[in-house]
Amino acid sequence: TVGQSIQHFTAYPKTDDEIIEWLDKLYEMKCDLSCDIEGFSLKHYDAGIGTITFCWDEHNGIAFPVDYSPVVDPEGKIHGMQITNLRLRRALKKFFEVFQYKMIYHNICYDAYVLIHQLFMTDILDQEGLLYGLEVMLKNWDCSQLITYLATNSCSGNELGLKTQAQEYAGNYAQDDIHDITLIPLDKLLEYNCIDGLSTWFTYKKNLPIMIADQQEQVYNEIFRPAVVDIIQMQLTGMPINMAKVVKLNTLLQKESDLNEQRMGSLSVVQSFLDTMKDEKVIEKNLKLKKKQITRADLGLTKDTIVEFNPNSPNQLQRLLYHEDFLGLPVLDYTETKQPATGAETLEKLLNHTKDPEVTKFLELLIDFKATAIILSTFLPAFLKAKLGKDGWHYLFGNFRLGGTASGRLSSNKPNLQNI
């Protein structure tokens, strides 16, 4: 079976003394290593270092816990908790400081970014620790994910994930609960983590020759590798947010959004549409009921009989705007899935296709509603979760991804700081 024989030698030391002894052995091996961590969060300030693996080739390696502490849960749901292990952190920091050989990651912009914060920074604003951590962690490295991107990139798309790239080698070893490592028993988590390290070697050896043969090595060394330093520094620096103004804006926009929704609901075109939906709901429910029948007076008494106009619903808007029984406006644009478009740009165009003052009023209110809805749903939730710094400002941290697009441009998510 695929993946069963890939582990020739693996060790899972548990005590601090055993782990520190192994770190000394790794240093004495004088060879390149792959490295991968399992964290408690995707955010550097909450991630901790649950477990970490170091492998010296695609068959041999070790994995051990750092901040993951096993617990006994009578219900068997929680298997571990996050307890900072200062002794092991000091040993790990020293190991990275003295280690001179190459360290190979798959997605260095997560692993090294978390390790720099957790091992070298005292808080989110510790610039001295950040810069020293960058110097230590990025002195000699490779990223098999970036190499894979340059080796496989095409307009038809590619899968850069480690599980996908190494499936032919390691099989399907994914853990369903990996988004919350406290739900995974330590032994299983360590094995999973170690296989990640072995798979990183496999992926690296598989795609490095392809990248070189495709003459992408210069791009990797002269553009991508230098950019990684900037990306990790950006991710750790964050964007300052004035939380008092964020809260004020959120309150104002929510009031404006609610008011626009009320104004739309008072228009006869929306009331007529709502009456039709209510009649349809009564018929739908009565077709399912064998004895007792309901009327419109019964709507809203239970969750499954609530009927409301939802200006965020593309299906409702498509029907209201374009169906001949309602506004009957012309379909000017289509979505990627070939559905009639209801976005702000399309609504602006539709203003030129009606002379009915009430329809015009509805479209204007809907455009305003959508403008505030984007800010309320996309930007402000991320702003409100910004991390408080000791200077009194809040800081917004996002991920930047190099090698996530067909064009080679940088992308960003959770939240999308480029968009913001």
PyMOL commands that set and color helices and strands:
alter all, ss='L'
color gray80, all
select helices_A, chain A and resi 16-29+44-47+86-98+108-120+127-137+144-152+162-165+167-170+181-183+186-213+217-237+243-266+268-288+296-298+303-305+314-322+344-353+357-384
alter helices_A, ss='H'
color red, helices_A
select strands_A, chain A and resi 9-11+33-38+51-55+60-65+68-70+80-82+103-105+141-143+239-241+387-388+394-396+399-401+411-413
alter strands_A, ss='S'
color yellow, strands_A
deselect
rebuild
show_as cartoon
